[in-house]
Amino acid sequence: MTRQDQPRLPVDVTSFVGRGPEVAEIRLLLGESRLVTLTGPGGVGKTRLALRVAEQLRRTFGGRVRLVELAELRDPALLAHTVAAQLDVADPTHGNVADALLEHLADAHVLLVLDNCEHLVDAVAKLVDRITRAAPRVHVLATSRESLGVVGEAGFVVPPLAVPDPEAATSAAEVLRYDGTTLLIDRARAVRSDFHVDEHNYAAVAALCRWLDGIPLAIELAAVRLRSLTAEEIVDRLGDRFRLLTLGRRLGPARHQTLQATVEWSHALCNPAERAMWARAALFSGGFELDAVEAVVVGDDLPAAVVIDVLDSLVDKSILSAEGGEQTRYVMLETLRDFGMRQLGDDEMAALRRRHRDFYAGLLATLRLQYLAGAGEAAAARGLRERGNLRAALEFCATEPGEARAGMRMAAAMLTYWSAKASAEGARWLDRLLAADPTPSRERAQALCDRAWLPILRAGQSATGFLDEAEQVIDELGLHSALESILIQRSRAALHLFAGRPVAATAILARVLDWFENWEPTSEWERAYRPYSMLSCRIVLAHTYSAAGEPRRAEALLREALPIAAEHGHTAQRAVGLWNLGMLRLEDGETAEAAELARESLRLARDLDDQTCVADGLRLLSSIAAAQGDAIHAALLDGATDEIGHANAAMITSGWESDVHARHRAVALGALGQESFDAAYGLGARFTAAEAIAVALDERPARAQRLAKLERPLTRRQNQVADLIAEGKSNREIADALTISVRTAESHVDHILSTLGFSTRTQIATWVASGRGEHPAT
C-alpha cells in the first residue's frame, strides 16, 4: 500500500447511532453535485455524519478519501497549505501553493472532506470554487455552521436526533424508539454499565432528551453525568444546562469540551447585529414569525430595515432554522435560546418581555376577531403555532405586578382553544391570574365566568362558586345589564345541563338568546361577537332540548342553525350541531342518516383538532355500530373513546348522551360476551386518536398503517408463536414446531400477552385471525 492510498479517516471510537436516512440522502446529493455542505448548529453531529458518508464512499473513490480538519486553523492564508499537506502536495519552492494543489487535483478522483469551515467561510468558498472548476472528478463534502455560497453547492441541514415528546410518552417502549434515546443509553453505559430505561425513569429520560434538543454533543455530555446522577436528578438541574454539562472530551477540540464552549464558538463568529438579534430573538418560545420579531426586537442598534438580512444571516449560521408554510417561521434550539437570554441585561430583558406580551396580546385580539368572523381555522392555526409565546406572555402577566388584568383579557381570547384542547392548562392560568389580582373589575368577572366554564376543579373550588363571585363583582360595579352578566347566566345554564337539570338550563338559555337578539353592540368586537353568540346559543339550546326530552324543538333549532354555521365558516359550532342531530337520528332509529351526520362531525372535529368533539363523534359512532349489529366495531370505538377521555380529563357529558351510549354499549356487550368485548375494547384503547378516527371513518390506508404498527412490537419469532397459537397449538407443540424449549415457548407467549395487553391465548388467536388488529374478538 502506497502512502497516498493509506486510510486518512479517523476510526470511530464510539458507536454511530441512527442517521440512516440522512446518510442515504447525502450520498444521493454527492451523486448529483460535486459540492455538498452539511450545515447545522454546533454539536449536532455534522462531522460524524460526514465521516460516516465518506467511509461508505471510500470504495467509490478508490480509497482516495481525505479529511482536512480546519477547526484549529486561524489564518485563512494557510488554508491552501493545510489542504495541500493532507493531500501530500509539497509547498513549491517557487510559485503558489494553491496552483500546485489545483495541478495535483486536475485529473484526480478524490472525495475531499473539509471539516469545520465556518470561521474561514470566505477563504474556503474561494478555494473550493477553484477546485470544482479545475478538477472535474473531485467531490467536496464540507461541514460548516453556514453554507459556503459557491455556485453548484448543494446544502443539507443536519437535523438533531429524533427525541420523544415528554407530554405524549406513555411507556418505556415508546421512549426507546427514538435515536436520541438510543444515543443516551449507549453513551451512559460506557460510564455506568447498568443504566437502562424502564417504567420508572422513562418520563425523565424523555424530558432529558427533549431538553437537550436531540443535539448529540449535549446528549453525550449529559450521559457522562449519569455516572453520578439519575436521569431525574439531571432533569431537575437542567435549568442551568451550561454549568451541568461540563464533563466533555478531555482530548477533543476545545469547542467540544463543554456545551458552553461549543455555543460560544458560534457566538464569536457573529457580528454585533447578529449577536443582538440572537439575544433578543431568544425571548421567543417555540419560534416566531416576521411580524413578531419586527415588533419586539427592533431598536437603535437593530433597525427594521436590516431585520430580514440579519435573520437570513442567522439562518445561514445555523443559529436559527427557517420553516416553510404560509408564513416563514424561525425557530431556535432551546440550547441556543438559553445562551442568548444570558446575554441580556435585566433592564433590557424586562423591556423586551413587556413588548413581547403587548405584541401577543394584540395578536390574540386580532385572532379572536378573525375567529368570530368565520376564519376560525386560520386563526386557530396561528394560535397553535404561537402556543409557547402565549404561555410566555401569560407568565409575564401572572408574575409581573399590575399585569394580571391584561392576562385575564388574554385568557378570555383563549377560552375557545382551552375548552377544545387544554382545559386543565386553562384552569391553571386562570387560577394564577385570579390569585394575582383579587380587585373587582370587568376583567375579573369575565375570568371568573371563564373559570367556571372549564370543568377542572381542585379542593375548595366549585364552578358555582366562581359564578357566585362573578355576580358579586357585577353587583359592585353595577353591570347587571352588561354582557358580563349574560355570560354568567350562560355558564349557569351549562352547569345545569351537565348536572342533569336540562329543563332549568333550557329556561336560562332561552332568556340569554332573547337578550342577544335585542342587544345593540357598540364596538367592533361586540358587533362580531353578537351573531356568533346567537349561533352558539342556539346550538347549546338544542342540546338542552334534546336532554330535556323535546327532540322536535331541538331538531328545529339545529336545522335553522347548521346552514348559518356553514355559511359563516363556524366549523366548531357546525361539528357540535351535526353531532347533536346525529344523536337525534339515532334515537329515531335512522342509523344510516345518523352515521352520515356523525362522520361529517368527526371529520370537522379532526380538522380542528378538537379532542372533546372527536370523543363525542367516536362515542356516537360506537353507539351507531352497536345499533347496526356491528358489535366488534362498537367495542373498538368504545375503547378508543374512553382512552381519549382519560387523556383529556376535562371531558364531561350530559346525562342524556351518557344514557344513550350506555344502552348501546350494553347491546354490544350482550352480543359479544365479556371476554370478546374486553379484547376488542382493549385493542381500541391502544389506538391513537388519529388511528381511532381512521377506523371510525373506514379509511383503509390509515387502518393498514395501524395493522403494521400493531405487528411491529412483536419480533419475527414472536409472530411465529402467535401464528401457532392461532392454530390451536399448545406450548409443547409450539416448542416442537420451532425447535425451541418449552420454557422458551412459554416466555414468548408471556411476552406476547404483555405487549398486546391481552390476558388469554384466545385473545391472541382472535387478533391473528382478524389480521392482527382489525377485529380483535370472535
TORDREN-902432 format. One record per residue (C-alpha): residue number from 1; x, y negated, z. Coordinates in steps of 0.02 Angstrom, whole numbers, plus 50000, padded with zeros to 5 digits. Example, Ala and Ser with C-alpha at 12.3 -4.5 7.8 and 13.67 -1.06 7.14 Angstrom:
REM TORDREN-902432
- resi,px,py,pz
- 1,50615,50225,50390
- 2,50684,50053,50357
This chain:
REM TORDREN-902432
- resi,px,py,pz
- 1,50000,50000,50000
- 2,50071,49832,49950
- 3,50066,49686,50069
- 4,49933,49594,49968
- 5,49819,49747,49971
- 6,49826,49766,50159
- 7,49666,49732,50256
- 8,49650,49549,50303
- 9,49487,49554,50402
- 10,49488,49569,50592
- 11,49424,49731,50664
- 12,49262,49718,50765
- 13,49296,49748,50948
- 14,49111,49745,50992
- 15,48962,49820,50902
- 16,48872,49724,50767
- 17,48687,49707,50810
- 18,48546,49683,50686
- 19,48559,49563,50539
- 20,48518,49695,50408
- 21,48403,49581,50305
- 22,48525,49436,50319
- 23,48671,49540,50257
- 24,48569,49602,50110
- 25,48513,49427,50061
- 26,48688,49353,50072
- 27,48757,49493,49964
- 28,48622,49454,49837
- 29,48667,49269,49841
- 30,48850,49309,49812
- 31,48799,49407,49659
- 32,48709,49255,49591
- 33,48826,49115,49647
- 34,49015,49108,49671
- 35,48999,48993,49821
- 36,48886,49036,49967
- 37,48891,48934,50128
- 38,48820,49002,50289
- 39,48758,48861,50399
- 40,48684,48856,50572
- 41,48718,48790,50748
- 42,48869,48840,50847
- 43,48864,49015,50918
- 44,48726,49078,50801
- 45,48841,49210,50728
- 46,48896,49137,50562
- 47,49073,49208,50574
- 48,49020,49385,50623
- 49,48891,49387,50485
- 50,49015,49325,50355
- 51,49141,49457,50408
- 52,49012,49595,50400
- 53,48964,49544,50224
- 54,49146,49532,50173
- 55,49184,49705,50242
- 56,49039,49779,50144
- 57,49102,49695,49985
- 58,49283,49749,50006
- 59,49268,49888,49877
- 60,49180,49772,49754
- 61,49332,49658,49758
- 62,49458,49798,49752
- 63,49512,49763,49930
- 64,49552,49581,49890
- 65,49452,49502,50031
- 66,49540,49362,50125
- 67,49489,49269,50282
- 68,49551,49092,50311
- 69,49513,49030,50486
- 70,49504,48840,50493
- 71,49439,48805,50668
- 72,49608,48757,50739
- 73,49664,48658,50586
- 74,49651,48471,50617
- 75,49744,48393,50471
- 76,49648,48403,50306
- 77,49812,48377,50213
- 78,49864,48552,50269
- 79,49708,48640,50204
- 80,49783,48699,50040
- 81,49940,48756,50132
- 82,49834,48858,50252
- 83,49734,48944,50113
- 84,49892,48974,50011
- 85,49981,49054,50159
- 86,49838,49178,50185
- 87,49849,49225,50001
- 88,50039,49245,50008
- 89,50066,49094,49895
- 90,50229,49012,49946
- 91,50243,48825,49954
- 92,50327,48771,49792
- 93,50497,48688,49804
- 94,50435,48560,49680
- 95,50255,48518,49640
- 96,50087,48526,49729
- 97,50036,48674,49836
- 98,49854,48658,49780
- 99,49909,48675,49599
- 100,50011,48829,49643
- 101,49860,48902,49733
- 102,49748,48873,49582
- 103,49875,48952,49467
- 104,49885,49105,49581
- 105,49695,49123,49583
- 106,49664,49088,49398
- 107,49644,49272,49349
- 108,49618,49346,49524
- 109,49464,49442,49580
- 110,49452,49387,49761
- 111,49322,49354,49896
- 112,49386,49208,49997
- 113,49305,49185,50169
- 114,49328,49008,50235
- 115,49275,49007,50416
- 116,49226,48852,50517
- 117,49233,48716,50386
- 118,49126,48583,50471
- 119,49264,48469,50535
- 120,49353,48473,50367
- 121,49200,48474,50257
- 122,49258,48342,50131
- 123,49428,48421,50106
- 124,49356,48596,50094
- 125,49224,48538,49970
- 126,49357,48462,49855
- 127,49468,48616,49862
- 128,49327,48740,49836
- 129,49261,48639,49690
- 130,49433,48651,49607
- 131,49445,48838,49644
- 132,49275,48883,49573
- 133,49309,48782,49415
- 134,49484,48852,49386
- 135,49461,49033,49443
- 136,49305,49114,49367
- 137,49322,49279,49462
- 138,49347,49205,49635
- 139,49199,49202,49753
- 140,49195,49096,49911
- 141,49096,49134,50067
- 142,49106,48986,50186
- 143,49039,48958,50361
- 144,49002,48783,50421
- 145,48881,48684,50528
- 146,48839,48585,50371
- 147,48837,48626,50187
- 148,48986,48582,50077
- 149,48885,48491,49944
- 150,48979,48571,49798
- 151,48894,48597,49629
- 152,48835,48778,49616
- 153,48834,48805,49804
- 154,48702,48924,49872
- 155,48657,48892,50053
- 156,48599,49016,50183
- 157,48540,48956,50353
- 158,48586,49088,50482
- 159,48438,49107,50600
- 160,48452,49151,50784
- 161,48417,49332,50828
- 162,48235,49378,50847
- 163,48181,49372,51030
- 164,48019,49419,51119
- 165,47888,49293,51169
- 166,47883,49297,51360
- 167,47700,49244,51361
- 168,47649,49388,51247
- 169,47765,49527,51307
- 170,47668,49661,51400
- 171,47792,49806,51413
- 172,47974,49853,51410
- 173,47948,49946,51246
- 174,47888,49787,51163
- 175,48035,49684,51227
- 176,48158,49817,51166
- 177,48101,49795,50985
- 178,48199,49633,50963
- 179,48380,49614,50907
- 180,48411,49480,51038
- 181,48366,49604,51175
- 182,48474,49739,51094
- 183,48624,49622,51095
- 184,48597,49575,51277
- 185,48588,49758,51330
- 186,48740,49806,51227
- 187,48849,49668,51299
- 188,48781,49688,51475
- 189,48826,49872,51479
- 190,49006,49825,51442
- 191,49014,49745,51615
- 192,48878,49844,51704
- 193,48853,50018,51635
- 194,48687,50050,51724
- 195,48597,49897,51654
- 196,48432,49938,51570
- 197,48265,49858,51531
- 198,48116,49933,51620
- 199,47942,49889,51678
- 200,48013,49791,51824
- 201,48127,49670,51732
- 202,48061,49662,51552
- 203,47974,49495,51582
- 204,48135,49417,51647
- 205,48236,49488,51502
- 206,48110,49418,51378
- 207,48117,49248,51462
- 208,48308,49252,51465
- 209,48323,49292,51279
- 210,48196,49157,51233
- 211,48279,49026,51345
- 212,48443,49063,51256
- 213,48359,49033,51088
- 214,48419,49201,51021
- 215,48592,49124,50996
- 216,48715,49270,51002
- 217,48852,49171,51090
- 218,48733,49113,51226
- 219,48667,49291,51248
- 220,48843,49361,51261
- 221,48892,49232,51392
- 222,48734,49270,51491
- 223,48769,49457,51479
- 224,48934,49429,51571
- 225,48834,49355,51715
- 226,48733,49516,51728
- 227,48886,49591,51812
- 228,48839,49500,51971
- 229,48663,49433,51945
- 230,48497,49512,51896
- 231,48402,49452,51744
- 232,48276,49372,51861
- 233,48412,49277,51953
- 234,48486,49212,51791
- 235,48316,49151,51733
- 236,48294,49059,51898
- 237,48458,48968,51867
- 238,48438,48929,51683
- 239,48385,48750,51719
- 240,48572,48717,51714
- 241,48620,48835,51574
- 242,48785,48748,51533
- 243,48854,48771,51709
- 244,48792,48951,51718
- 245,48863,49012,51553
- 246,49046,48980,51582
- 247,49118,49156,51581
- 248,49167,49170,51400
- 249,49304,49249,51296
- 250,49471,49204,51376
- 251,49564,49245,51215
- 252,49439,49168,51094
- 253,49437,48993,51020
- 254,49415,48856,51148
- 255,49250,48802,51075
- 256,49180,48978,51107
- 257,49240,49000,51284
- 258,49089,48912,51357
- 259,48921,48860,51290
- 260,48960,48682,51341
- 261,49118,48679,51235
- 262,49026,48751,51086
- 263,48895,48615,51088
- 264,49023,48479,51124
- 265,49115,48535,50967
- 266,48958,48496,50865
- 267,48932,48330,50956
- 268,49109,48274,50918
- 269,49075,48298,50732
- 270,48929,48174,50734
- 271,48941,47986,50704
- 272,48863,47863,50829
- 273,48694,47854,50741
- 274,48683,48044,50734
- 275,48726,48057,50918
- 276,48593,47930,50963
- 277,48463,48023,50860
- 278,48515,48190,50936
- 279,48494,48124,51113
- 280,48327,48038,51084
- 281,48253,48174,50974
- 282,48293,48298,51113
- 283,48147,48222,51207
- 284,48025,48307,51088
- 285,47967,48478,51142
- 286,47930,48606,51007
- 287,47982,48493,50863
- 288,47920,48331,50789
- 289,47861,48251,50628
- 290,47920,48091,50546
- 291,47782,47980,50615
- 292,47827,48032,50792
- 293,48014,48004,50779
- 294,47988,47834,50697
- 295,47875,47780,50841
- 296,47985,47844,50981
- 297,48171,47838,50939
- 298,48193,47681,50835
- 299,48299,47546,50917
- 300,48427,47412,50879
- 301,48562,47543,50854
- 302,48448,47658,50756
- 303,48337,47552,50640
- 304,48188,47626,50550
- 305,48274,47607,50382
- 306,48405,47740,50424
- 307,48296,47866,50516
- 308,48268,47981,50368
- 309,48451,47980,50319
- 310,48506,48019,50496
- 311,48379,48160,50510
- 312,48443,48234,50347
- 313,48620,48224,50412
- 314,48575,48315,50573
- 315,48489,48450,50470
- 316,48649,48467,50368
- 317,48749,48482,50530
- 318,48629,48616,50596
- 319,48576,48510,50745
- 320,48400,48506,50676
- 321,48309,48628,50564
- 322,48176,48566,50443
- 323,48021,48673,50424
- 324,47909,48656,50273
- 325,47720,48633,50267
- 326,47603,48490,50231
- 327,47721,48383,50335
- 328,47905,48417,50366
- 329,47933,48466,50546
- 330,48101,48450,50630
- 331,48149,48575,50765
- 332,48296,48577,50886
- 333,48352,48731,50981
- 334,48325,48721,51168
- 335,48511,48734,51200
- 336,48543,48581,51092
- 337,48394,48488,51169
- 338,48464,48519,51342
- 339,48632,48447,51292
- 340,48551,48300,51202
- 341,48447,48246,51350
- 342,48602,48247,51459
- 343,48669,48105,51351
- 344,48525,47989,51401
- 345,48538,47870,51548
- 346,48396,47859,51674
- 347,48328,47694,51608
- 348,48333,47749,51427
- 349,48252,47915,51472
- 350,48109,47827,51565
- 351,48076,47708,51420
- 352,48079,47848,51292
- 353,47961,47957,51395
- 354,47835,47816,51402
- 355,47847,47784,51215
- 356,47832,47970,51186
- 357,47674,47977,51294
- 358,47600,47824,51208
- 359,47625,47899,51037
- 360,47545,48066,51080
- 361,47401,47984,51173
- 362,47366,47884,51015
- 363,47385,48039,50908
- 364,47258,48132,51015
- 365,47133,47990,50995
- 366,47155,47997,50806
- 367,47139,48187,50800
- 368,46982,48178,50906
- 369,46902,48059,50781
- 370,46954,48174,50639
- 371,46877,48321,50729
- 372,46713,48231,50759
- 373,46711,48178,50576
- 374,46720,48359,50517
- 375,46907,48377,50486
- 376,46920,48497,50631
- 377,47038,48623,50553
- 378,47170,48496,50504
- 379,47156,48408,50672
- 380,47169,48572,50766
- 381,47320,48625,50663
- 382,47415,48465,50705
- 383,47364,48477,50886
- 384,47427,48656,50896
- 385,47594,48607,50818
- 386,47611,48470,50950
- 387,47566,48579,51099
- 388,47739,48563,51176
- 389,47741,48373,51156
- 390,47565,48357,51226
- 391,47618,48455,51378
- 392,47769,48341,51400
- 393,47658,48187,51387
- 394,47536,48258,51516
- 395,47683,48298,51630
- 396,47734,48115,51621
- 397,47557,48062,51667
- 398,47546,48185,51811
- 399,47712,48136,51888
- 400,47734,47951,51849
- 401,47643,47838,51975
- 402,47496,47746,51899
- 403,47484,47852,51742
- 404,47357,47985,51793
- 405,47209,47894,51713
- 406,47298,47893,51546
- 407,47322,48080,51570
- 408,47136,48101,51605
- 409,47096,48014,51441
- 410,47214,48131,51351
- 411,47134,48279,51439
- 412,46961,48228,51378
- 413,47025,48236,51199
- 414,47098,48409,51230
- 415,46943,48488,51306
- 416,46887,48574,51145
- 417,47058,48655,51124
- 418,47067,48710,51305
- 419,46891,48781,51300
- 420,46932,48887,51147
- 421,47108,48944,51186
- 422,47179,48892,51354
- 423,47052,48866,51492
- 424,47174,48911,51630
- 425,47303,48787,51567
- 426,47173,48650,51551
- 427,47112,48682,51727
- 428,47289,48666,51795
- 429,47319,48500,51708
- 430,47153,48428,51765
- 431,47183,48484,51943
- 432,47352,48396,51944
- 433,47285,48236,51866
- 434,47136,48227,51983
- 435,47251,48251,52132
- 436,47369,48115,52069
- 437,47234,47979,52067
- 438,47079,48001,52177
- 439,47017,47822,52144
- 440,46840,47815,52070
- 441,46844,47773,51885
- 442,46761,47817,51720
- 443,46913,47925,51681
- 444,46894,48020,51845
- 445,46708,48050,51814
- 446,46749,48118,51641
- 447,46891,48225,51709
- 448,46781,48300,51846
- 449,46649,48341,51717
- 450,46780,48420,51604
- 451,46848,48519,51751
- 452,46677,48591,51786
- 453,46667,48644,51604
- 454,46823,48753,51621
- 455,46772,48906,51724
- 456,46940,48935,51810
- 457,46911,48914,51996
- 458,47026,48933,52145
- 459,46999,48937,52330
- 460,46895,48790,52387
- 461,46840,48745,52210
- 462,46668,48759,52130
- 463,46602,48695,51965
- 464,46452,48623,52054
- 465,46568,48533,52175
- 466,46658,48448,52031
- 467,46493,48388,51959
- 468,46431,48328,52129
- 469,46587,48222,52149
- 470,46570,48158,51971
- 471,46394,48098,52013
- 472,46461,48010,52168
- 473,46584,47917,52058
- 474,46443,47871,51939
- 475,46344,47803,52087
- 476,46491,47697,52148
- 477,46521,47624,51975
- 478,46336,47602,51931
- 479,46347,47706,51771
- 480,46183,47803,51788
- 481,46129,47770,51609
- 482,46300,47790,51532
- 483,46374,47932,51430
- 484,46469,48000,51579
- 485,46304,48033,51670
- 486,46235,48127,51519
- 487,46392,48235,51507
- 488,46369,48283,51688
- 489,46192,48341,51651
- 490,46252,48442,51501
- 491,46381,48529,51610
- 492,46247,48568,51740
- 493,46144,48649,51603
- 494,46291,48761,51556
- 495,46312,48813,51738
- 496,46128,48859,51748
- 497,46142,48962,51587
- 498,46290,49066,51644
- 499,46217,49086,51818
- 500,46064,49171,51744
- 501,45946,49021,51752
- 502,45911,48988,51567
- 503,45742,48903,51597
- 504,45822,48769,51705
- 505,45961,48749,51576
- 506,45834,48727,51437
- 507,45742,48588,51529
- 508,45903,48490,51558
- 509,45967,48511,51380
- 510,45802,48452,51307
- 511,45821,48290,51405
- 512,46004,48273,51352
- 513,45957,48295,51169
- 514,45822,48164,51185
- 515,45949,48043,51261
- 516,46071,48066,51117
- 517,45932,48041,50990
- 518,45891,47870,51068
- 519,46070,47819,51108
- 520,46142,47665,51020
- 521,46332,47685,51010
- 522,46442,47530,51017
- 523,46617,47593,50974
- 524,46693,47689,50829
- 525,46720,47840,50940
- 526,46541,47837,51006
- 527,46472,47823,50829
- 528,46570,47978,50779
- 529,46526,48068,50941
- 530,46336,48047,50929
- 531,46299,48162,50779
- 532,46424,48290,50841
- 533,46347,48293,51014
- 534,46171,48309,50944
- 535,46227,48459,50841
- 536,46319,48536,50988
- 537,46169,48510,51100
- 538,46054,48598,50976
- 539,46172,48747,50964
- 540,46182,48766,51154
- 541,45994,48738,51173
- 542,45963,48879,51050
- 543,46069,48991,51162
- 544,45967,48944,51315
- 545,45804,48977,51221
- 546,45872,49149,51172
- 547,45919,49188,51351
- 548,45751,49122,51413
- 549,45654,49243,51303
- 550,45600,49117,51172
- 551,45684,49187,51014
- 552,45572,49096,50889
- 553,45613,48925,50961
- 554,45797,48974,50963
- 555,45794,49028,50782
- 556,45704,48870,50727
- 557,45840,48763,50807
- 558,45978,48867,50728
- 559,45901,48860,50555
- 560,45898,48671,50575
- 561,46073,48654,50647
- 562,46175,48775,50541
- 563,46159,48681,50375
- 564,46210,48520,50464
- 565,46362,48606,50537
- 566,46413,48672,50366
- 567,46384,48505,50279
- 568,46488,48405,50404
- 569,46629,48532,50425
- 570,46594,48576,50607
- 571,46661,48753,50592
- 572,46667,48794,50777
- 573,46484,48748,50801
- 574,46438,48846,50646
- 575,46529,49000,50710
- 576,46434,48994,50875
- 577,46268,48966,50787
- 578,46294,49112,50667
- 579,46338,49223,50814
- 580,46178,49173,50906
- 581,46073,49204,50752
- 582,46157,49373,50731
- 583,46109,49417,50909
- 584,45928,49372,50873
- 585,45927,49477,50713
- 586,45999,49624,50809
- 587,45861,49610,50939
- 588,45734,49609,50797
- 589,45807,49770,50728
- 590,45878,49686,50572
- 591,46051,49762,50593
- 592,46112,49734,50413
- 593,46075,49547,50422
- 594,46145,49540,50598
- 595,46309,49619,50539
- 596,46324,49494,50396
- 597,46299,49347,50514
- 598,46419,49419,50644
- 599,46557,49449,50516
- 600,46543,49272,50449
- 601,46552,49204,50626
- 602,46705,49312,50661
- 603,46794,49253,50503
- 604,46767,49072,50554
- 605,46825,49108,50732
- 606,46983,49190,50665
- 607,47020,49040,50556
- 608,47001,48928,50709
- 609,47095,49048,50823
- 610,46951,49027,50945
- 611,46976,49177,51059
- 612,46811,49152,51151
- 613,46714,49156,50989
- 614,46819,49302,50925
- 615,46773,49403,51079
- 616,46588,49360,51056
- 617,46594,49414,50874
- 618,46681,49579,50912
- 619,46560,49615,51053
- 620,46412,49584,50939
- 621,46483,49695,50801
- 622,46512,49831,50930
- 623,46328,49822,50978
- 624,46275,49824,50796
- 625,46384,49977,50761
- 626,46301,50068,50905
- 627,46128,50019,50841
- 628,46176,50084,50668
- 629,46235,50251,50736
- 630,46423,50224,50718
- 631,46467,50259,50900
- 632,46655,50279,50869
- 633,46666,50108,50787
- 634,46563,50036,50930
- 635,46680,50108,51062
- 636,46836,50049,50968
- 637,46772,49871,50960
- 638,46712,49879,51138
- 639,46888,49920,51198
- 640,46962,49782,51091
- 641,46836,49655,51155
- 642,46867,49694,51337
- 643,47056,49683,51311
- 644,47039,49510,51233
- 645,46927,49461,51378
- 646,47057,49520,51504
- 647,47191,49419,51414
- 648,47079,49265,51421
- 649,47014,49269,51598
- 650,46906,49115,51573
- 651,46785,49202,51457
- 652,46610,49215,51529
- 653,46445,49270,51456
- 654,46265,49235,51493
- 655,46157,49369,51571
- 656,46061,49388,51407
- 657,46209,49433,51298
- 658,46281,49546,51434
- 659,46116,49640,51444
- 660,46107,49661,51255
- 661,46283,49730,51247
- 662,46261,49844,51398
- 663,46110,49927,51315
- 664,46206,49964,51155
- 665,46362,50022,51247
- 666,46252,50149,51335
- 667,46189,50209,51165
- 668,46368,50236,51102
- 669,46419,50322,51264
- 670,46271,50438,51255
- 671,46312,50484,51075
- 672,46496,50521,51108
- 673,46508,50582,51285
- 674,46625,50507,51414
- 675,46790,50586,51356
- 676,46772,50541,51172
- 677,46705,50368,51213
- 678,46855,50337,51328
- 679,46976,50395,51192
- 680,46902,50276,51063
- 681,46888,50137,51190
- 682,47070,50161,51244
- 683,47132,50152,51065
- 684,47031,49994,51035
- 685,47107,49917,51190
- 686,47279,49940,51109
- 687,47231,49831,50961
- 688,47296,49656,50948
- 689,47162,49526,50916
- 690,47213,49519,50732
- 691,47202,49708,50715
- 692,47033,49714,50802
- 693,46964,49582,50684
- 694,47031,49678,50533
- 695,46946,49837,50593
- 696,46784,49744,50628
- 697,46785,49664,50455
- 698,46838,49828,50372
- 699,46993,49752,50294
- 700,47082,49908,50233
- 701,47258,49838,50209
- 702,47261,49773,50387
- 703,47193,49938,50450
- 704,47329,50033,50356
- 705,47459,49923,50439
- 706,47382,49965,50608
- 707,47394,50152,50572
- 708,47577,50133,50527
- 709,47607,50040,50689
- 710,47522,50175,50789
- 711,47636,50307,50713
- 712,47792,50206,50746
- 713,47801,50233,50936
- 714,47823,50421,50909
- 715,47984,50497,50845
- 716,47985,50616,50698
- 717,47993,50764,50816
- 718,47851,50698,50924
- 719,47742,50677,50769
- 720,47778,50859,50726
- 721,47723,50908,50901
- 722,47565,50804,50883
- 723,47525,50892,50719
- 724,47543,51062,50802
- 725,47432,51007,50947
- 726,47301,50959,50818
- 727,47313,51138,50751
- 728,47271,51203,50924
- 729,47446,51268,50965
- 730,47498,51298,51145
- 731,47663,51234,51214
- 732,47739,51408,51190
- 733,47681,51413,51009
- 734,47748,51236,50979
- 735,47916,51288,51052
- 736,47924,51441,50939
- 737,47873,51343,50783
- 738,48005,51207,50811
- 739,48140,51321,50886
- 740,48147,51223,51048
- 741,48124,51271,51230
- 742,47954,51272,51311
- 743,48017,51140,51434
- 744,48066,51027,51288
- 745,47895,51052,51208
- 746,47811,51005,51372
- 747,47919,50849,51382
- 748,47868,50797,51207
- 749,47684,50820,51248
- 750,47701,50715,51406
- 751,47788,50578,51310
- 752,47654,50576,51176
- 753,47517,50561,51306
- 754,47608,50419,51393
- 755,47649,50324,51233
- 756,47472,50333,51163
- 757,47386,50302,51329
- 758,47293,50468,51322
- 759,47262,50593,51460
- 760,47214,50754,51366
- 761,47276,50859,51220
- 762,47102,50842,51144
- 763,47130,50655,51125
- 764,47295,50686,51036
- 765,47214,50811,50918
- 766,47071,50690,50881
- 767,47195,50549,50849
- 768,47293,50655,50725
- 769,47138,50721,50638
- 770,47071,50544,50615
- 771,47226,50478,50528
- 772,47323,50427,50683
- 773,47217,50282,50737
- 774,47059,50254,50636
- 775,46943,50370,50731
- 776,47012,50424,50899
- 777,46866,50531,50956
- 778,46768,50680,50890
